[in-house]
């Protein structure tokens, strides 16, 4: 008889993209004494555009592995800016321009769109069909200028070797707030001589002061000499949802292992590992991703999601080092015992290391107490 399983998590449960779309973020507009209706309307439209751009960038980062396969850069990676020149205010090319991770930050225009991997075109042998289009903002949302975009080199998706996980720190700061992963900036109307050079390709023709000097420090304070409005993505808010995404993947792998293997006298859950090498009889350690002395691993036929473990974004971004795996001896072999997968989030505990535990459910009295504030993943 195959063992049934139930999944619990400590903390709030949130379906993947729901958590990021529910109002995460910091939007800075500064203060202004102008109350003209058209000014207020323009500010409202700008704020809507900035928030939509932030949601799109976070969705891109969280769903990266869905769009670019298990061997891609992995969740948490953000696109490079659009560095192509413009001609009469119209983009000649409107996608990212990689690579862009050679400096602490890269600034350019926010890409209007990008595409997922191309796939073979069944109607034209030898040709590829363009992948799915991902839009970061709509041209209809802009009254004047394309927004500018600053991304920390710690989060860019190119070069491909950039490691992003829940411990990754941002290299940008805004008005004293550090650990920022990305900034989207809406330039205000041209100040002083700026109007003489718009449309153009120089940052200084659109941004002012510290926002245009090429370092990692930015400001949102408005004045007669500065009218840039911006929104940020902090490393902290991005890491929180990435951790949930990575742990959801581990739960899926354990669930698939259970369904494949749990039968009479066979393993229902794998042994734990030491340094990712499975160790027979071990009940606590790391996830069993690589073959040690165990017969069965978390991977299936030597692969995770159809790629070798060492090529999977989960391993290449060191997520396996941030997760401790524990399994009860009562859950190893098939029986009538119901087991559950319990998750303790590392960020909530302040340790950075999450714990995935496979165990029998607690006694009914304890269960009611323990599960308050918990819900199914």
Residue pairs with C-beta under 8 A, 6 or more apart in sequence:
1 264
1 334
1 335
1 336
2 258
2 259
2 262
2 263
2 268
2 334
3 258
3 262
3 268
3 331
3 334
3 335
3 337
3 338
3 339
4 338
4 339
5 255
5 258
5 338
5 339
5 340
5 341
5 358
6 338
6 339
6 340
6 341
6 361
6 376
7 251
7 255
7 340
7 341
7 342
7 343
7 376
7 377
8 340
8 341
8 342
8 343
8 371
8 374
8 375
8 376
8 377
9 247
9 342
9 343
9 345
9 374
9 375
9 377
10 342
10 343
10 344
10 345
10 348
10 373
10 374
11 345
11 348
11 373
11 374
12 375
13 374
13 375
13 376
13 377
14 22
14 241
14 244
16 62
16 63
16 241
16 244
16 245
16 248
17 59
17 62
17 63
19 240
19 241
19 244
20 55
20 58
20 59
20 62
20 237
20 241
21 55
21 59
24 54
24 58
24 237
25 51
25 54
25 231
25 232
25 233
25 237
26 177
26 231
26 232
26 234
27 47
27 50
27 51
27 231
28 174
28 175
28 220
28 229
28 230
28 231
28 232
29 43
29 47
29 220
29 222
29 229
30 220
30 221
30 222
30 229
31 222
32 39
32 43
32 222
42 143
43 229
45 141
45 143
46 143
46 186
46 229
47 229
48 141
49 137
49 141
49 142
49 147
49 186
50 147
50 184
50 186
50 229
50 230
50 231
51 231
52 137
52 138
52 141
53 110
53 136
53 137
53 147
53 184
53 231
54 184
54 231
54 233
56 134
56 135
56 136
56 137
57 78
57 79
57 136
57 182
57 184
57 233
58 233
58 238
58 241
60 67
60 78
60 79
60 114
60 134
60 136
61 75
61 76
61 77
61 78
61 155
61 238
61 242
62 75
62 76
62 241
62 242
62 245
63 75
64 72
64 73
64 74
64 75
64 76
64 77
64 157
64 313
65 72
65 74
65 75
65 313
67 116
67 117
67 131
67 132
67 134
68 116
68 117
69 117
69 307
70 304
70 305
70 306
70 307
70 311
70 312
70 313
70 314
71 307
71 311
71 312
71 313
72 117
72 313
73 157
73 158
73 160
73 162
73 164
73 313
74 164
74 313
74 314
74 316
74 317
75 164
75 242
75 245
75 246
75 313
75 317
76 155
76 164
76 165
76 168
76 238
76 239
76 242
76 317
77 155
77 156
77 157
77 162
77 164
78 151
78 155
78 156
78 157
78 181
78 182
78 233
79 96
79 98
79 111
79 114
79 136
79 151
79 156
79 157
80 96
80 97
80 98
80 99
80 100
80 106
80 108
80 111
80 151
80 156
80 157
80 158
81 96
81 97
81 100
81 106
81 107
81 108
81 109
81 110
81 111
81 148
81 149
81 150
81 151
82 91
82 93
82 94
82 95
82 96
82 97
82 108
82 109
82 110
82 111
82 112
82 149
83 97
83 100
83 108
83 109
84 91
84 92
84 93
84 94
84 97
85 92
85 201
86 92
86 109
86 146
86 199
86 200
86 201
88 199
89 199
91 109
91 112
91 146
94 111
94 112
94 113
95 111
95 112
95 113
95 114
95 115
96 111
96 114
96 158
97 108
98 156
98 157
98 158
98 159
99 156
99 158
99 159
100 106
100 151
100 153
100 156
100 158
101 153
101 156
101 158
101 159
101 162
102 153
103 153
104 152
104 153
104 171
104 216
105 150
105 151
105 152
105 153
105 171
105 172
105 215
105 216
106 150
106 151
106 153
106 156
107 148
107 149
107 150
107 151
107 203
107 214
108 148
108 149
109 146
109 147
109 148
109 149
110 136
110 137
110 146
110 147
110 148
110 149
110 184
111 136
111 149
112 135
112 136
112 137
112 139
112 146
113 133
113 134
113 135
113 136
114 133
114 134
114 136
115 130
115 131
115 132
115 133
115 134
116 131
116 132
116 134
117 131
118 128
118 129
118 130
118 131
119 128
119 129
119 131
120 127
120 128
120 129
121 127
121 128
121 129
137 147
144 187
144 189
145 186
145 187
145 198
145 199
145 206
147 184
147 185
147 186
147 187
148 184
148 185
148 186
148 187
148 203
148 206
148 207
149 182
149 183
149 184
149 185
150 172
150 182
150 183
150 185
150 218
151 181
151 182
152 170
152 171
152 172
152 180
152 181
152 182
152 216
152 235
153 162
153 171
154 162
154 164
154 168
154 169
154 170
154 171
154 181
154 235
155 162
155 164
155 168
155 170
155 181
155 182
155 235
155 238
156 162
163 316
163 317
163 318
164 242
164 317
165 239
165 242
165 246
165 317
165 318
165 319
165 322
166 239
166 240
166 242
166 243
166 246
166 322
166 346
166 347
166 352
167 239
167 322
167 352
168 181
168 235
168 239
169 179
169 235
170 178
170 179
170 180
170 181
170 182
170 234
170 235
171 180
171 216
172 178
172 180
172 181
172 182
172 183
172 216
172 217
172 218
172 232
173 179
173 180
173 216
173 217
173 218
174 180
174 183
174 217
174 218
174 219
174 220
174 230
174 232
175 218
175 219
175 220
175 221
177 232
177 234
179 234
179 235
179 236
180 232
180 233
180 234
180 235
181 233
181 234
181 235
181 238
182 232
182 233
183 218
183 230
183 231
183 232
183 233
184 230
184 231
184 232
185 207
185 211
185 218
185 228
185 229
185 230
186 228
186 229
186 230
187 206
187 207
187 227
187 228
188 227
188 228
188 229
189 227
190 198
190 205
191 208
191 225
191 227
194 204
194 205
194 206
197 205
198 205
198 206
203 212
203 214
204 212
206 212
207 228
208 225
208 226
208 227
208 228
209 219
209 225
209 226
210 217
210 218
210 219
211 218
211 219
211 226
211 228
218 230
219 226
219 228
220 228
220 229
220 230
222 229
239 347
240 347
243 322
243 345
243 346
243 347
243 354
244 345
246 314
246 319
246 322
246 323
247 323
247 343
247 345
247 354
247 356
248 377
249 314
250 287
250 323
250 356
251 341
251 343
251 356
251 377
253 298
253 304
254 269
254 270
254 298
254 341
254 356
254 358
255 341
256 300
257 269
257 270
257 296
257 298
257 300
258 268
258 269
260 300
261 267
261 268
261 296
262 268
262 334
263 334
264 334
265 333
265 334
266 333
266 334
267 295
267 296
267 332
267 333
268 331
268 332
268 333
268 334
268 339
269 327
269 331
269 332
269 339
269 358
270 278
270 288
270 294
270 296
270 297
270 298
270 327
271 278
271 279
271 280
271 281
271 282
271 283
271 288
271 294
271 327
271 332
272 278
272 279
272 282
272 283
272 284
272 285
272 286
272 287
272 288
272 325
272 326
272 327
273 279
273 282
273 285
273 286
273 287
273 288
273 289
273 290
273 292
273 325
274 282
274 285
274 286
274 292
275 286
276 286
276 287
276 288
276 289
276 290
276 309
276 315
276 320
277 288
277 290
277 291
277 292
278 288
278 290
278 291
278 292
278 293
278 294
278 297
279 285
279 288
279 292
279 293
279 294
280 292
280 293
280 294
280 295
283 326
283 327
283 328
283 329
284 324
284 325
284 326
284 327
285 324
285 325
286 320
286 321
286 323
286 324
286 325
287 298
287 320
287 323
287 325
287 356
288 294
288 297
288 298
288 325
289 297
289 298
289 299
289 304
289 309
289 315
289 320
290 297
290 309
290 310
291 297
291 302
298 304
299 309
302 308
302 309
303 309
304 312
304 314
304 315
305 312
309 315
310 316
314 320
322 346
322 352
322 353
322 354
323 353
323 354
323 355
323 356
324 353
324 354
324 355
324 356
325 355
325 356
325 357
326 355
326 356
326 357
326 358
326 359
327 357
327 358
327 359
328 339
328 357
328 358
328 359
328 360
330 337
330 339
330 359
330 360
331 337
331 339
331 358
331 359
331 360
337 360
338 360
338 361
339 358
339 359
339 360
339 361
340 358
340 359
340 360
340 361
341 356
341 357
341 358
342 356
342 357
342 358
342 359
343 354
343 355
343 356
343 357
343 377
344 354
344 355
344 357
345 354
346 352
346 353
346 354
346 355
347 354
361 367
362 370
